[in-house]
Amino acid sequence: MTGTLAIRQDLTLSPDPRRVIVKLFVPGEDAAVARTRAQALIDRVAQLDEEETGRLLRDTFHRFGARHRDLDATFHHHYDLVRHRIARARDLSPTTRLLVGAYFSHEYAVEAAALCNPSMVAHPDQTDLGAGQLRVAVSLRQIGEGHLSSIGFATAVLGPGRRLTVADRSGRLAVGQRVGVRHRRDLLAAGLAEEACDNEITATVLDALPDRYDEATFERVLGNLPPDLLSRRAGLGTLEQLRRTNAASYATTFSADTALHERVLWPATPAESNGLEDARFVRFVDESGPLYRATYTAYDGRRIATRALASSDLRRFEITPMRGPGARNKGIALFPRTVAGRHLALCRADGETIGLTCLDGENRWKPPVPLHAPRDSWELIQVGNCGSPIETDAGWLVLTHGVGPMRRYAIGALLLDLHRPERVVAQLPGALLSPDKADRDGYVPNVVYSCGGLVHAGELWLPYGASDARVGFATVPVAALIAAMMESPAPGGRDG
């Protein structure tokens, strides 16, 4: 029966190589040699006469200007990043400086390789809709050259009934601009504790900082440290650790004239240098009102780190690290509200078991309570969540993923007690959605995977990545899904 519960939509989203941004390009990035290729390139550009320089620049703007926002400012910025290599930068004309910036730029197709792992939340704008309709924001993991991931978006309208309409995604993309943020002392303390960085310098800094502080206050506190502390053997290393830990929190914003589908959350810290992966968005509601929250995996090419994201409007995003034993692996998914005053999240701290973790008073996620371990044949390698729990009258609906033979990913479901989520009420017998012939081939074959759906008009709307090649959509009648799960309740209700 479970194989017929999910109804696939005909509509899919495929990677679009026309969706491009402009990145810094430094040929021969190789600081070990005295004269880099970058230096030689600048010299060659500087030797062009003004007529040729102007012609090249006009041609570049003609070819690329309509594809990007404010290309002039981008070239200026890239010139500023490399001008330290120019012996007599002041002698270069404004045209030559722009052309240098153009030579140190390149287009990057953010989703040329793959598009996958979506999550879905109600859109901030619900105007101009008909009866039975809901506008949603769909987050997407988009992968380009070098397996570099970023977070993109699409806008869609659900309903009436099972109708799905996805808005056009064309337009000039914009990368968020990093802006100042009010840092939190408790997050800094949690990060230092996690790195086992506890000495007289860190204690003095934490004692001097207010609960919330800006970058200028942080640097002022560091600048006022007593010399007898700074001169200690660990002084320089501790200062570096303080700055590195503090920089993990930042904010990025987009101009008001960008549409949601034009916004790209791009790596902004060393920990994210190889990508932002698998964002799980949820619309969190408490006494202060609704707030978009998400978790994602930051990857630097060797290590992963979990990050939390918050936004009131999906235009300004504040990013903070997640700390503690419950946040030490991929796949954390936040609950959409507090439960008995607790901030909860699903996690997979051991790499193979779905667990429940709680935020403590020091902003650290506690050791998780196990909820569901690999048990059935289709999930024996590992299990995890497919997004935030969805509240229903019957309990918290948790979409899961399981990995079976030939690393085949399928989607299942659990039901948790509404008031005691540590208690598993029921489990769907078998998989809800598995790779079919249309899903199995792609960038990563034999995978269906989601980072979160929602319920609208009695239907579970489930966006999913199909073999990391495209994004599909399925609907599931919630009542039928709950009924199928109740046919296979957990024996006596499993307590984690």
Beta strands, then each sheet from edge to edge (+ up, - down):
strand 1: 7-8
strand 2: 20-24
strand 3: 105-109
strand 4: 114-122
strand 5: 134-144
strand 6: 148-158
strand 7: 164-166
strand 8: 174-175
strand 9: 177-179
strand 10: 183-184
strand 11: 212-213
strand 12: 250-253
strand 13: 263-264
strand 14: 276-286
strand 15: 289-299
strand 16: 304-311
strand 17: 316-321
strand 18: 333-334
strand 19: 344-347
strand 20: 354-358
strand 21: 369-372
strand 22: 382-385
strand 23: 390-392
strand 24: 395-404
strand 25: 408-416
strand 26: 423-427
strand 27: 448-449
strand 28: 454-456
strand 29: 459-466
strand 30: 470-477
strand 31: 489-495
sheet 1: 1+ 30- 29+ 27-
sheet 2: 1+ 30- 29+ 28-
sheet 3: 2+ 3-
sheet 4: 4+ 5- 6+ 7-
sheet 5: 8+ 13+
sheet 6: 9+ 12- 17+ 16- 15+ 14-
sheet 7: 10+ 11-
sheet 8: 18+ 19- 20+ 21-
sheet 9: 22+ 24- 23+
sheet 10: 22+ 24- 25+ 26- 31+
end
